[in-house]
Structures are given as C-alpha cells and as structure tokens.
C-alpha cells in the first residue's frame, strides 16, 4: 500500500528525536532531572532570559566539566551544574548557570554512549576496553577517550596533542562535514572546520568569535577529513603540545542532519533545501566583508530552533554560539522587537530565511 512508511527512503531516520533533541525548563535551584527522551552524550545549555555564557558538557569528559562556546577559556569544573548523564536525559544541580530562577534551553546529541564520570571508549551503545577494540586506532595518534554514534553520524573524540601533524580516528565510517576542536588546558579559540569553507584542508573559522573564515596550513595540516580520520597540525588551538584536546564531529545523515552553504539574497523567502524539517538551524556568515555588503553585520553564529519558535519564526528567538546575550536581543546586546531581523521559517523539506538580518 502507498503510505509514508512505504515511500520513505531506507536511509532516512524515522525518529530523529532519538538522537537530537531540544528541551526547555524553568530553573528552581533544586536538584532535578531533565527528560530529553534520549541518552545524550553532548548537552549544550544556555540561559535564555539574561546574559550568561553557553555551557557545554559531554560524557567523554564527564559530568560537571564545562566548556563555553562564548569564551576561549579552557575546561572548568563546576560543582552542581550538569551532575549526571541518564538514559532519558540528564541531571542538574543547583548552580544558577543551569538551574537558577531563569528560563533555559539545552540542545542535546546522542553519540555512542558514556558514563557520568567520563572516560572510556563507547561506540553505538557498547563500551570497549581500548581504542583498538573500538576500531579507533587507525590514525597516527590514538584517542584517550571517545563516544561514537555511526548511525547518527556524530562522535566525540579526546586525545593528547603534540603540536605536530597527526591523524586521529573519528569512527564514523563516513565523510565528516563539520567539526570543532577545543584545547581543554588553555585559553584558546575554538577552531572549526566546515565542508563549505574555501581552501579545502586549510580553511577554518572560529566558533567563539565573529570573525570570518581564513586559511592556514597549521590547524588541519592542510588535509580534509576522510571517512576514517581527521587531521591536526602544528597549532596550539587545534593540537596543543601535551594538552588534552576534544573534538565534536558530524557527518551528513539523510533525514537527520545536513551541513552546507547558501547564498544570501538580502530579502524574504530565501529557501534552503534539506530533505527534512529542521529542528535546529545554525547560520554563520563565512566570507569576509565585500561588495555589495561592506557592513560588519551578519557575523555571529546564529542558533535557531523550532522548539522556541512562537509561530513559524515570526518572533526572533536568536541565540548566538559566540555571545552570552539572552534570547530576544541582537548579538551586540541591544534589545529588539524588530521583525526585520533574520527569521527562521521551517518547512517539511528545509527552511526559509526571511528578512535581511541585523545580527552582529
């Protein structure tokens, strides 16, 4: 019979929410559990109605170990923050960064499994005794811990850097399209690689800044990721000598996630086709200011999601990966109710970018 199940391609994931989810809560300064209906290994939280840094947690580094995308600071331990990773969500303590008298959002990704204490080698829900046993010893540098989800195309890899040209296994068995790297031991920028950046293995952009993309040989050793490994070069930000390093890597998965580029038109109704209805959309202007737009606008990492939309994006709900400002503000901190700001309008097979945008 002709129905949705019979015409859906086999490669489409029927339940994306089992791997990626957005959850909202109002803090109450009381230890509690947040239900995401999956087993997240990467939890990215943001306080919505006030200025506060983003807080990033993962099961590879362990609970209460936070990073901040809106800062270049290294890893810090915050007692009472995200205290445990659960089979259906995560636990929170009482710290105001994640559970004070405010509204919060978390974007959650499931990788290969993990434990609240961090460490170990997990792949597709199975814990292995070593990187080799998990099939993660194919690079010149062996990971020290990892969580890999091959079906959903997402992995978290930790290793010890050496500030030299190396390769590290990512375990996804598919071409990596997007990843960012953070030095855990130092104050250093988040270096990011995206398949759409110019310069192939030399292109990079920084997650925690408004800067446009650049090219250099040192971040990725002039080498793009393969189906088995990603490359790091002689760069302290990407591969610090003797430093603990972490990378979050994604590949395209039909029906779940897609990474690419589009050309802005400065008008309403610029449609971007994905092949599915998006729950989370990130947008970053990649090129340097040039004619016809020589302004300094449109430079922050804009995060939009359908969970926080009021009605098809008609109210701006932007948050910015590189800024601590609250929801409803422009990235420069100015308040706005201006519907001329860039708006997300999700459709069944992609999204419209409406209006010209004024994020900075």
C-alpha positions as CSV (number, residue, x, y, z in Angstrom):
1,X,0.0,0.0,0.0
2,X,1.1,3.6,-0.6
3,X,1.8,5.3,2.7
4,X,4.5,7.4,4.4
5,X,6.4,4.3,5.5
6,X,6.5,2.6,2.1
7,X,7.8,5.7,0.2
8,X,10.3,6.9,2.8
9,X,13.9,6.1,1.7
10,X,15.6,3.4,3.9
11,X,18.4,5.9,4.7
12,X,16.0,8.3,6.4
13,X,16.0,8.1,10.2
14,X,12.4,7.8,11.3
15,X,12.9,9.1,14.8
16,X,15.5,11.9,14.7
17,X,14.5,12.9,18.3
18,X,16.2,9.7,19.5
19,X,19.5,11.3,18.5
20,X,19.0,15.1,18.6
21,X,16.6,17.0,20.9
22,X,15.9,20.4,22.2
23,X,14.5,20.8,25.8
24,X,13.3,23.8,27.7
25,X,12.9,24.3,31.5
26,X,12.5,26.9,34.1
27,X,15.1,26.7,36.9
28,X,14.1,26.2,40.5
29,X,17.5,26.0,42.3
30,X,16.7,22.4,43.3
31,X,18.5,19.3,42.1
32,X,16.4,17.7,39.4
33,X,16.3,15.5,36.3
34,X,15.6,16.9,32.8
35,X,14.0,14.4,30.4
36,X,15.1,14.5,26.7
37,X,13.8,11.1,25.7
38,X,17.2,10.0,24.5
39,X,20.5,9.3,26.2
40,X,22.5,12.5,25.4
41,X,26.3,12.4,25.3
42,X,26.6,16.1,24.5
43,X,24.5,18.7,26.2
44,X,24.7,22.4,25.3
45,X,22.9,24.7,27.7
46,X,22.0,28.4,27.5
47,X,20.2,30.7,29.9
48,X,17.6,32.3,27.8
49,X,16.3,35.4,29.6
50,X,19.5,37.0,30.8
51,X,23.1,37.4,29.7
52,X,25.1,34.3,30.6
53,X,27.7,32.1,28.8
54,X,26.8,29.0,27.0
55,X,27.8,25.8,29.0
56,X,28.8,22.6,27.1
57,X,29.0,19.2,28.8
58,X,29.8,15.8,27.4
59,X,30.1,12.2,28.7
60,X,33.6,11.8,27.4
61,X,35.0,14.5,29.7
62,X,32.5,13.7,32.4
63,X,29.7,15.5,34.3
64,X,30.3,18.9,35.8
65,X,33.2,19.5,33.3
66,X,32.1,22.6,31.3
67,X,33.3,24.4,28.3
68,X,31.9,27.7,27.0
69,X,31.5,28.4,23.3
70,X,31.1,32.1,24.0
71,X,34.5,32.2,25.6
72,X,38.0,31.0,24.8
73,X,38.5,29.7,28.4
74,X,39.7,26.1,29.0
75,X,37.7,23.4,30.7
76,X,36.5,24.1,34.2
77,X,34.7,22.0,36.9
78,X,31.5,23.5,38.2
79,X,30.0,21.6,41.1
80,X,26.2,21.5,41.0
81,X,25.9,22.1,37.2
82,X,25.2,19.1,35.0
83,X,25.7,16.3,37.5
84,X,24.9,13.1,35.5
85,X,24.1,11.7,32.1
86,X,21.0,9.5,32.1
87,X,19.3,7.0,29.7
88,X,16.5,9.5,29.2
89,X,18.2,12.9,29.8
90,X,20.5,14.4,32.4
91,X,20.6,15.6,36.0
92,X,21.1,19.2,37.2
93,X,22.3,20.6,40.4
94,X,21.5,24.0,41.9
95,X,24.0,26.3,40.2
96,X,22.5,29.4,38.5
97,X,24.3,28.7,35.2
98,X,21.9,25.8,34.6
99,X,19.1,25.8,37.2
100,X,18.6,29.2,38.8
101,X,15.5,31.4,38.7
102,X,15.6,31.7,34.9
103,X,14.5,30.1,31.7
104,X,16.9,27.6,30.0
105,X,17.3,25.7,26.7
106,X,19.5,22.7,26.0
107,X,20.4,21.2,22.7
108,X,21.3,17.5,23.1
109,X,23.1,15.0,20.9
110,X,23.4,11.3,21.4
111,X,26.7,9.8,20.4
112,X,27.9,6.2,21.3
113,X,27.2,6.2,25.0
114,X,29.2,7.1,28.0
115,X,29.2,7.5,31.8
116,X,28.9,10.4,34.1
117,X,32.4,10.0,35.3
118,X,33.9,10.4,31.8
119,X,36.5,8.4,30.0
120,X,36.2,5.0,28.2
121,X,35.6,4.1,24.6
122,X,32.0,3.8,23.5
123,X,30.6,3.0,20.1
124,X,27.0,2.5,19.2
125,X,26.0,1.8,22.8
126,X,28.8,-0.7,23.5
127,X,31.8,0.1,25.8
128,X,35.1,-1.3,24.7
129,X,38.3,-1.9,26.7
130,X,40.5,0.1,24.4
131,X,40.6,2.4,21.4
132,X,41.8,-0.5,19.3
133,X,38.9,-2.7,20.4
134,X,36.5,0.0,19.3
135,X,38.3,0.4,16.0
136,X,39.6,3.8,16.8
137,X,43.4,3.2,16.4
138,X,43.6,3.9,12.6
139,X,45.3,7.3,13.0
140,X,48.8,8.2,13.9
141,X,47.5,9.4,17.3
142,X,45.3,7.2,19.4
143,X,42.3,8.7,21.2
144,X,42.3,8.7,25.0
145,X,38.5,8.5,25.2
146,X,35.7,8.5,22.7
147,X,31.9,8.2,22.1
148,X,30.9,7.4,18.6
149,X,27.4,7.0,17.0
150,X,27.8,5.7,13.5
151,X,24.1,5.6,12.6
152,X,23.6,9.3,13.6
153,X,26.9,10.5,12.3
154,X,28.2,12.1,15.5
155,X,31.3,11.5,17.6
156,X,33.2,13.0,20.5
157,X,36.9,12.3,20.4
158,X,39.5,13.2,23.1
159,X,43.3,12.9,22.6
160,X,46.6,14.3,23.9
161,X,48.0,16.9,21.5
162,X,51.6,17.1,20.3
163,X,51.6,20.3,18.2
164,X,52.7,18.3,15.1
165,X,51.0,16.8,12.1
166,X,48.8,13.9,13.1
167,X,45.7,12.0,12.2
168,X,43.0,10.8,14.7
169,X,40.2,8.2,14.1
170,X,36.7,9.6,14.3
171,X,34.9,6.3,13.9
172,X,32.0,7.5,11.8
173,X,32.8,5.4,8.7
174,X,31.6,8.4,6.6
175,X,32.9,11.8,5.4
176,X,33.0,14.3,8.2
177,X,31.2,17.6,7.2
178,X,31.7,19.7,10.3
179,X,33.7,19.7,13.4
180,X,35.1,21.9,16.1
181,X,38.1,21.5,18.4
182,X,38.9,22.9,21.8
183,X,42.1,22.9,23.8
184,X,40.9,21.9,27.3
185,X,44.0,23.0,29.2
186,X,44.5,26.5,27.8
187,X,42.6,29.7,27.0
188,X,42.4,29.4,23.2
189,X,39.9,29.8,20.5
190,X,37.5,27.1,19.2
191,X,38.8,26.1,15.8
192,X,36.2,24.9,13.4
193,X,36.3,23.1,10.0
194,X,33.3,23.1,7.7
195,X,32.9,21.3,4.3
196,X,31.8,24.6,2.7
197,X,34.9,26.7,3.7
198,X,37.2,27.7,0.9
199,X,40.8,26.4,1.0
200,X,39.8,22.7,1.5
201,X,42.2,21.4,4.2
202,X,43.4,24.9,5.1
203,X,40.0,26.6,5.7
204,X,39.0,27.4,9.2
205,X,36.7,29.6,11.2
206,X,36.4,30.3,15.0
207,X,33.3,29.3,16.9
208,X,33.7,31.8,19.7
209,X,34.3,34.9,17.6
210,X,32.5,37.0,14.9
211,X,35.5,36.5,12.6
212,X,35.1,35.3,9.1
213,X,36.8,32.2,7.7
214,X,40.5,32.2,7.0
215,X,43.1,29.8,5.6
216,X,46.3,28.4,7.2
217,X,48.2,25.1,7.0
218,X,48.6,24.6,10.7
219,X,45.1,23.9,12.0
220,X,44.4,20.8,9.9
221,X,47.8,20.1,8.4
222,X,46.4,21.1,5.0
223,X,44.3,17.9,5.0
224,X,40.5,17.4,4.9
225,X,38.9,14.6,7.0
226,X,38.5,11.2,5.4
227,X,35.9,8.5,6.1
228,X,38.1,7.3,8.9
229,X,40.3,10.0,10.3
230,X,40.6,13.8,10.8
231,X,43.9,15.7,10.7
232,X,45.5,18.2,13.1
233,X,48.6,20.3,12.5
234,X,51.2,22.3,14.5
235,X,48.7,24.6,16.1
236,X,48.2,25.0,19.9
237,X,44.5,25.8,19.4
238,X,43.9,22.6,17.5
239,X,46.6,20.3,18.8
240,X,48.5,21.8,21.8
241,X,51.6,20.0,22.9
242,X,50.8,17.8,25.8
243,X,47.4,19.3,26.2
244,X,44.1,17.4,26.5
245,X,42.0,18.1,23.3
246,X,38.4,17.5,22.5
247,X,36.6,17.4,19.1
248,X,32.9,17.2,18.2
249,X,32.4,15.8,14.7
250,X,29.3,15.4,12.4
251,X,28.6,13.8,9.1
252,X,25.6,14.2,6.8
253,X,22.8,11.7,7.6
254,X,19.7,11.9,5.4
255,X,16.6,12.7,7.4
256,X,18.6,13.8,10.4
257,X,21.3,16.4,9.7
258,X,22.9,18.3,6.8
259,X,25.8,20.8,6.6
260,X,26.2,23.1,3.7
261,X,26.2,26.6,2.3
262,X,23.8,29.0,0.7
263,X,24.0,32.5,-0.9
264,X,22.0,35.2,0.9
265,X,19.7,37.4,-1.1
266,X,19.0,40.2,1.5
267,X,15.3,39.6,1.1
268,X,12.4,37.4,2.3
269,X,11.9,33.8,1.3
270,X,15.4,32.5,0.7
271,X,14.7,28.8,0.8
272,X,17.4,26.3,1.8
273,X,16.5,22.7,0.9
274,X,17.5,19.9,3.4
275,X,15.2,17.0,2.6
276,X,13.6,17.1,6.1
277,X,12.0,19.6,8.5
278,X,14.8,21.1,10.7
279,X,14.6,21.2,14.5
280,X,17.8,23.2,14.9
281,X,19.4,25.6,12.4
282,X,22.9,27.2,12.7
283,X,23.9,30.1,10.4
284,X,27.3,31.8,10.2
285,X,28.4,34.2,7.6
286,X,31.6,32.7,6.2
287,X,33.1,35.2,3.8
288,X,34.9,38.5,4.6
289,X,33.0,41.8,4.1
290,X,32.9,42.6,0.5
291,X,30.7,44.5,-2.1
292,X,27.8,44.9,-2.2
293,X,27.6,44.4,1.6
294,X,30.5,46.1,3.3
295,X,29.0,46.3,6.7
296,X,30.0,44.5,9.9
297,X,26.6,42.9,10.3
298,X,25.7,39.2,10.0
299,X,28.8,38.0,11.6
300,X,27.7,36.0,14.7
301,X,26.9,32.3,14.9
302,X,23.1,32.4,15.0
303,X,21.3,29.4,16.6
304,X,17.6,29.0,16.0
305,X,15.3,26.0,16.9
306,X,11.7,25.1,16.2
307,X,11.1,24.4,19.9
308,X,11.5,28.1,20.9
309,X,9.6,29.5,17.9
310,X,6.3,31.3,18.6
311,X,4.8,30.9,15.2
312,X,6.8,30.0,12.2
313,X,9.6,32.2,13.2
314,X,7.6,35.4,13.4
315,X,9.3,36.4,16.6
316,X,13.1,36.5,16.7
317,X,14.4,33.8,19.0
318,X,18.0,34.0,18.2
319,X,20.8,32.9,20.5
320,X,24.4,33.1,19.4
321,X,27.1,30.5,20.0
322,X,29.8,33.2,20.4
323,X,27.8,35.6,22.6
324,X,26.4,35.5,26.1
325,X,23.3,37.7,25.3
326,X,19.9,36.4,26.1
327,X,17.0,35.5,23.8
328,X,15.2,38.4,22.2
329,X,18.4,40.5,21.9
330,X,20.7,41.2,19.0
331,X,24.2,39.8,19.3
332,X,25.5,43.3,20.2
333,X,23.3,43.2,23.3
334,X,20.7,45.7,22.0
335,X,17.0,44.8,22.6
336,X,14.8,44.4,19.6
337,X,11.3,43.6,18.6
338,X,12.1,44.4,15.0
339,X,10.6,41.8,12.7
340,X,13.1,42.9,10.1
341,X,15.6,40.7,11.9
342,X,16.5,37.4,10.3
343,X,13.8,34.8,10.9
344,X,13.6,31.1,10.6
345,X,10.6,29.5,9.0
346,X,10.8,25.7,8.9
347,X,9.2,23.7,6.2
348,X,8.8,20.0,5.7
349,X,11.9,19.8,3.4
350,X,14.0,22.7,4.6
351,X,13.7,26.3,5.8
352,X,13.2,29.8,4.7
353,X,15.5,32.6,5.9
354,X,13.2,35.6,6.0
355,X,14.3,39.2,6.1
356,X,17.8,40.5,5.8
357,X,19.0,40.1,9.4
358,X,20.9,42.5,11.7
359,X,22.9,40.2,13.9
360,X,26.4,41.3,14.7
